[in-house]
């Protein structure tokens, strides 16, 4: 039986696919927008993406507040190693600290995978996987969307985990590879995956951002000489940010554990395998790499 502790890959019920990283190179347009009060977050992110002429985006969320907020966090599964908690719906207003989203489609309809952290009505830092009915509150939520020119994200049920997962698919060969959108499958270490994606794309220097998914617990540095280990079987990453310089990868993260508690710190290399899935965005950072990096307001994105 597999050891039930952070850092040890989970055993899933289905067959393992041979390729553990699905990666698509792409050009990128950056759109910065405010999601308006009352808007459904999934619908608004899709509107921004589709109106600009694209079918997928990797998004960072900041500030603002939630109106309707319904979410889940990781839990021990009854028939699988990791699953979701019961739905949580806070009674009072919650104010956004940060978050990440992948925008794409499922069954031919707009769909988004959303993780975030926030301050709840008691002033506690909480986090989780947002459900599709979540809306923007009285304070607009800031969104920075990296619109993918040459890829789309499609959500299907993964045969290995029997759970839904976004996978990128190529739409065209990019004129210039500015970034890579990838799905990392269970058991792959996050540092190794980032290094592999960057190397295959030919990026000598790169940044990681707008990425989300789950790891088997988590092991991270949270202060001088201090290592924090989040509980098995899974944590949901609400953000993953980092750098690649040659073969050196540095990753920082915020994540929520099975108790709904949030941890932030510097990930320990080789000790954070993916639990169920991870949507990874790696962007070229070396000089001359950004062939198209255009910033718009939401209104300009509609033009």
WODASUL-V509784 format. One record per backbone hydrogen bond with DSSP energy under -0.5 kcal/mol. NH is the residue of the N-H (numbers start at 1). CO is the residue of the C=O. Records with the same first field share a line. If there is no record, write none. Layout:
NH: CO / CO
//
This chain:
5: 3
7: 216
8: 5
9: 7
12: 10
14: 160
20: 18
22: 183
23: 21
24: 181
26: 179
29: 147
30: 294
31: 145
32: 296
33: 143
35: 141
36: 34
38: 136
39: 36
41: 134
44: 40
45: 41
46: 42
47: 43
48: 44
49: 45
50: 46
51: 47
52: 48
53: 50
54: 49
55: 148
57: 103
58: 146
59: 101
60: 144
61: 99
62: 142
65: 139
66: 94
67: 68 / 135
69: 67
71: 88
72: 129
75: 83
77: 81
83: 75
85: 73
88: 71
94: 66
95: 119
96: 64
97: 117
98: 117
99: 61
100: 115
101: 59
102: 113
103: 57
104: 111
105: 153
106: 109
109: 106
111: 104
113: 102
114: 112
115: 100
116: 128
117: 98
118: 126
119: 95
120: 118 / 124
123: 120
126: 118 / 124
127: 260
128: 116
129: 72
130: 114 / 128
131: 70
134: 131
135: 68
136: 39
137: 65
140: 138
141: 35
142: 62
143: 33
144: 60
145: 31 / 143
146: 58
147: 29 / 145
148: 56
149: 27 / 147
152: 169
154: 152 / 167
155: 105
156: 154 / 165
158: 156 / 163
162: 158
165: 156
167: 154
169: 152
171: 150
172: 150
174: 172
178: 26 / 176
179: 26
180: 282
181: 24
182: 280
183: 22
184: 278
185: 20 / 183
186: 276
187: 274
188: 185
190: 272
193: 189
194: 190
195: 191
196: 192
197: 193
198: 194
199: 195
200: 196
201: 197
202: 198 / 199
203: 198
204: 202
206: 244
207: 283
208: 242
209: 281
211: 240
212: 279
213: 237
214: 277
215: 235
216: 273
217: 215
218: 230
220: 228
221: 266
222: 220 / 226
223: 226
226: 223
227: 225
228: 220
230: 218 / 228
235: 215
236: 256
237: 213 / 235
238: 236 / 254
239: 254
241: 252
242: 208
243: 250
244: 206
245: 248
246: 204
248: 245
249: 247
250: 243
252: 241
253: 265
254: 239
255: 263
256: 236
257: 261
260: 257
263: 255
265: 253
266: 221
267: 251 / 265
268: 219
271: 268
274: 188
275: 214
278: 184
279: 212
280: 182 / 278
282: 180
283: 207
284: 178
285: 205
286: 205
289: 286
291: 289
296: 30
301: 297
302: 298 / 299
303: 299 / 300
//
